[in-house]
Amino acid sequence: MTLTKSILSYKLYYFIGIGGIGMSALARFFNHYKKEVIGYDKTKTKLTTQLENEGIICHFNEDVASLNLLLKNYTKDEVLVIYTPAIPLIHKEYIFLQERNYTILKRSQVLGEISSQFRTIAIAGTHGKTTTTTLVTHILKCASFNCFSFMGGISNNYNTNILLGDINNTNSFFVVEADEYDRSFLTLKPEIAIITSVDADHLDIYGDEQHVKDGYLLFSKCVSANGTLVVKKNVDNDLKLTSKRLVYSLNLDTEYCADSIKIEDANFVYNIKSSIEPINNVTLGLPGLHNVENSIAAVAVAQLLGVSADVIKNALRSFNGVKRRFDYRVKSNSVVFIDDYAHHPEELKATIGSVKKIYPNKKVTGIFQPHLFTRTRDFVEGFAESLSLLDECLLLEIYPARELPIEGVNSSWLLNKVTCNNKKLVTKEEVLDYVKNNNIEVLVTMGAGDIDGLVEPIEKILKNKI
């Protein structure tokens, strides 16, 4: 469905799946412009509570009768319905609205409509896109750019997943995390785009790795004719790109890369080689070599827009990261607790590898909750290999999200393939008992399901031990 009028010309914006990180950002965007915003989600969370505190009405039952009463206050032309693909198409409210021919758009389509009003910077990648999006946003804010940003996580610097600028400023930038799920990123028309990684994922949508690559190749062609694609070296090789682009890497001989990388007080300090202006003695306020690499991509974008080296250095030093992205919850001489959103084998490998590099003489305990039966099935060997890097592995059952169980695909099957000596299948209750009753040196929680509900209880237990 295409719109026949401006995205900001509706009176009611009704969200089906308002509690998602991307959907909640859109809800906040329209709420900022004094629109009526109401939404449904399956469960009440901290994020939906925050939305309610901001004046957005949320409900948690598929209530067609109440929805019908609400809609009687508006004509059909005054209502825009926005839904997430995570909502099943048999959802009662979705069917009700579809049958009555309301204007219904996917989240990605709405993002595309919004981004068309701005100079858009879109960050894509199987992993690394949330941190890179938030880094770009922070640098531009530190440089006093007028920018809007839709981030795929909660920025620790701003305690939100959305930043709003002046929509009347004709030189406004729109920084957006470009989601590959359901090929959503193909609705965007960026002036600058980043591709951080292209690993096989979402095979329930794409089918196989080649179709994932095909999707990213199409995304690369969405960049405007006079724009720039910033792409990681191995992605450039995989996609066999030929159009105008700027190539970066961690430490290869590319236009942007790092050298003289060292660790000081658990922070990475390094120089950045640049085709525009080299930057020396950079300190990143976020651990992990993968985040050093993410920062290089963000710096490339900032320099394309004319941000000075001094502003970039100060921004990187003051960057506090993203909630659930290598997020330090406890950091003392006796115990360290890090929470991370890692839910793909490559993300697990990067997170665990970074932890072991920073704390080489400490015992590393990992608690992982697999996300989706299909992802576990498709990448079980990769998950096992990554989890085997741990000294201790505690495995929760698979978080199903939108999926039904698949026979034989469960956490016991995965655990049998993990080779570290100390491994155990646990319930959430058993996790807390284990943390309370065992010697913990460095603990990492990982996963994209509801494992985040364990973070605060674990944090409290560990702080009481200090």
Backbone hydrogen bonds, N-H to C=O, Kabsch-Sander energy under -0.5 kcal/mol:
donor,donor_aa,acceptor,acceptor_aa,energy
9,S,6,S,-1.8
11,K,78,E,-2.1
12,L,78,E,-2.5
13,Y,36,E,-2.8
14,Y,12,L,-0.6
14,Y,80,L,-2.4
15,F,13,Y,-0.6
15,F,38,I,-2.5
16,I,82,I,-2.7
17,G,15,F,-0.7
17,G,40,Y,-2.8
18,I,40,Y,-2.5
20,G,17,G,-1.2
24,S,20,G,-2.9
25,A,21,I,-1.0
26,L,22,G,-1.6
27,A,23,M,-2.4
28,R,24,S,-2.2
29,F,25,A,-2.0
30,F,26,L,-2.2
31,N,27,A,-2.2
32,H,28,R,-2.1
33,Y,29,F,-0.9
34,K,31,N,-1.7
35,K,30,F,-1.9
36,E,11,K,-2.0
37,V,35,K,-0.6
38,I,13,Y,-1.9
39,G,57,I,-2.4
40,Y,15,F,-2.8
41,D,59,H,-1.9
49,T,45,T,-2.2
50,Q,46,K,-2.1
51,L,47,L,-2.1
52,E,48,T,-2.3
53,N,49,T,-2.2
54,E,50,Q,-1.1
54,E,51,L,-0.6
55,G,52,E,-1.6
56,I,51,L,-2.4
57,I,37,V,-1.5
59,H,39,G,-2.1
63,D,61,N,-1.8
64,V,62,E,-0.9
67,L,63,D,-1.9
68,N,64,V,-2.5
69,L,65,A,-1.8
70,L,66,S,-2.2
71,L,67,L,-2.4
72,K,68,N,-0.9
73,N,70,L,-1.7
74,Y,71,L,-1.9
78,E,75,T,-1.5
79,V,76,K,-1.4
80,L,12,L,-2.6
81,V,103,T,-2.9
82,I,14,Y,-2.9
83,Y,105,L,-2.1
84,T,16,I,-1.5
87,I,84,T,-2.1
91,H,88,P,-2.0
95,I,91,H,-2.5
96,F,92,K,-2.4
97,L,93,E,-2.4
98,Q,94,Y,-2.5
99,E,95,I,-2.7
100,R,96,F,-1.0
101,N,98,Q,-1.7
102,Y,97,L,-2.1
103,T,79,V,-0.6
104,I,102,Y,-0.7
105,L,81,V,-2.9
107,R,83,Y,-1.7
110,V,106,K,-1.8
111,L,107,R,-2.4
112,G,108,S,-2.3
113,E,109,Q,-2.0
114,I,110,V,-2.5
115,S,111,L,-3.0
116,S,112,G,-1.3
117,Q,114,I,-1.8
118,F,115,S,-1.6
119,R,172,S,-2.1
120,T,118,F,-0.9
121,I,174,F,-3.1
122,A,120,T,-0.5
122,A,192,I,-2.3
123,I,176,V,-2.4
124,A,122,A,-0.6
124,A,194,I,-3.2
126,T,197,S,-1.5
132,T,128,G,-2.1
133,T,129,K,-2.6
134,T,130,T,-2.3
135,L,131,T,-2.4
136,V,132,T,-2.7
137,T,133,T,-2.3
138,H,134,T,-2.5
139,I,135,L,-2.5
140,L,136,V,-2.4
141,K,137,T,-2.5
142,C,138,H,-2.5
143,A,139,I,-1.5
144,S,141,K,-1.7
145,F,140,L,-2.8
147,C,145,F,-1.0
148,F,173,F,-3.3
149,S,163,L,-2.5
150,F,175,V,-2.8
151,M,149,S,-0.6
151,M,161,N,-2.5
155,S,153,G,-0.7
155,S,160,T,-2.5
156,N,321,G,-2.5
157,N,321,G,-0.6
159,N,155,S,-2.1
160,T,155,S,-0.6
163,L,149,S,-2.0
167,I,165,G,-0.8
169,N,166,D,-1.5
170,T,168,N,-0.6
172,S,169,N,-1.1
173,F,146,N,-2.2
174,F,119,R,-2.4
175,V,148,F,-3.1
175,V,173,F,-0.5
176,V,121,I,-2.6
176,V,174,F,-0.5
177,E,150,F,-1.8
178,A,123,I,-3.0
178,A,176,V,-0.6
179,D,177,E,-0.8
183,R,180,E,-2.4
184,S,181,Y,-1.9
185,F,179,D,-1.5
186,L,183,R,-1.6
187,T,184,S,-1.7
188,L,185,F,-1.3
191,E,120,T,-2.5
192,I,120,T,-1.9
193,A,228,T,-2.0
194,I,122,A,-2.3
195,I,230,V,-2.0
196,T,124,A,-2.5
205,I,202,H,-1.9
206,Y,202,H,-2.5
207,G,203,L,-1.5
208,D,206,Y,-0.9
212,V,208,D,-1.3
213,K,209,E,-2.2
214,D,210,Q,-2.4
215,G,211,H,-1.9
216,Y,212,V,-2.0
217,L,213,K,-2.4
218,L,214,D,-2.1
219,F,215,G,-1.9
220,S,216,Y,-2.4
221,K,217,L,-1.1
222,C,219,F,-1.9
223,V,220,S,-0.8
224,S,190,P,-2.6
227,G,224,S,-2.2
228,T,191,E,-2.0
229,L,244,K,-0.7
230,V,193,A,-3.5
230,V,228,T,-0.5
231,V,229,L,-0.6
231,V,246,L,-2.6
232,K,195,I,-1.9
233,K,248,Y,-2.3
236,D,232,K,-2.6
237,N,233,K,-2.0
238,D,234,N,-2.5
239,L,235,V,-2.9
240,K,236,D,-0.8
241,L,236,D,-1.3
246,L,229,L,-3.1
248,Y,231,V,-2.1
249,S,256,Y,-1.7
254,T,252,L,-2.0
255,E,247,V,-0.6
256,Y,247,V,-1.5
257,C,273,K,-1.3
258,A,250,L,-3.0
259,D,271,N,-1.8
262,K,269,V,-2.4
264,E,262,K,-0.5
264,E,267,N,-3.0
267,N,264,E,-1.6
268,F,284,L,-0.5
269,V,262,K,-3.0
270,Y,282,V,-2.2
271,N,259,D,-2.6
272,I,279,I,-3.6
273,K,257,C,-2.9
273,K,271,N,-0.6
279,I,272,I,-2.3
282,V,270,Y,-3.3
284,L,268,F,-2.0
284,L,282,V,-0.5
285,G,283,T,-0.5
285,G,316,L,-2.4
286,L,284,L,-1.0
291,N,288,G,-0.6
292,V,288,G,-1.5
293,E,289,L,-2.1
294,N,290,H,-1.9
295,S,291,N,-2.3
296,I,292,V,-1.5
297,A,293,E,-1.5
298,A,294,N,-2.0
299,V,295,S,-2.5
300,A,296,I,-2.0
301,V,297,A,-1.8
302,A,298,A,-2.3
303,Q,299,V,-2.7
304,L,300,A,-1.9
305,L,301,V,-1.3
306,G,303,Q,-1.3
307,V,302,A,-2.5
312,I,308,S,-2.1
313,K,309,A,-2.7
314,N,310,D,-2.2
315,A,311,V,-2.2
316,L,312,I,-2.6
317,R,313,K,-2.1
318,S,314,N,-1.9
319,F,315,A,-0.6
319,F,316,L,-0.6
322,V,325,R,-0.6
323,K,154,I,-3.1
325,R,322,V,-2.2
327,D,339,D,-3.0
328,Y,326,F,-0.8
329,R,337,F,-3.2
330,V,337,F,-1.7
332,S,335,V,-2.1
336,V,441,E,-2.2
337,F,330,V,-3.0
338,I,443,L,-2.9
339,D,327,D,-2.4
340,D,445,T,-2.7
341,Y,324,R,-2.5
347,E,344,H,-0.5
348,L,344,H,-2.6
349,K,345,P,-2.5
350,A,346,E,-2.1
351,T,347,E,-2.6
352,I,348,L,-3.0
353,G,349,K,-2.4
354,S,350,A,-2.1
355,V,351,T,-2.3
356,K,352,I,-2.4
357,K,353,G,-1.6
358,I,354,S,-2.2
359,Y,355,V,-2.5
362,K,359,Y,-1.5
365,T,363,K,-0.6
365,T,442,V,-3.2
366,G,392,E,-2.9
367,I,444,V,-3.0
368,F,366,G,-0.5
368,F,394,L,-2.4
369,Q,446,M,-2.0
372,L,370,P,-0.5
372,L,399,Y,-2.9
376,T,372,L,-1.8
377,R,373,F,-2.6
378,D,374,T,-2.9
379,F,375,R,-1.8
380,V,377,R,-0.7
383,F,379,F,-2.7
384,A,380,V,-2.5
385,E,381,E,-2.3
386,S,382,G,-2.3
387,L,383,F,-2.8
388,S,384,A,-1.6
389,L,386,S,-1.5
390,L,387,L,-1.6
391,D,364,V,-1.9
392,E,364,V,-1.8
393,C,422,N,-2.5
394,L,366,G,-3.1
395,L,393,C,-0.5
395,L,424,K,-2.9
396,L,368,F,-2.6
396,L,394,L,-0.5
399,Y,370,P,-3.1
403,E,400,P,-2.5
409,V,406,I,-2.3
410,N,408,G,-0.9
414,L,410,N,-1.6
415,L,411,S,-3.0
416,N,412,S,-2.0
417,K,413,W,-0.5
417,K,414,L,-1.5
418,V,414,L,-0.6
418,V,415,L,-1.1
422,N,391,D,-0.8
423,K,421,N,-0.9
424,K,393,C,-2.3
426,V,395,L,-2.6
431,V,427,T,-1.8
432,L,428,K,-1.5
433,D,429,E,-1.7
434,Y,430,E,-2.5
435,V,431,V,-2.6
436,K,432,L,-2.0
437,N,433,D,-2.2
438,N,434,Y,-1.2
440,I,438,N,-0.7
441,E,439,N,-0.5
442,V,363,K,-1.8
443,L,336,V,-2.8
444,V,365,T,-2.6
445,T,338,I,-2.1
446,M,367,I,-2.8
447,G,340,D,-1.0
448,A,369,Q,-0.5
453,G,450,D,-1.8
454,L,451,I,-2.3
455,V,452,D,-0.9
456,E,452,D,-0.6
458,I,454,L,-2.5
459,E,455,V,-2.7
460,K,456,E,-2.4
461,I,457,P,-2.1
462,L,458,I,-2.7
463,K,459,E,-2.4
464,N,460,K,-1.6
465,K,461,I,-0.7
465,K,462,L,-0.7
466,I,462,L,-0.9
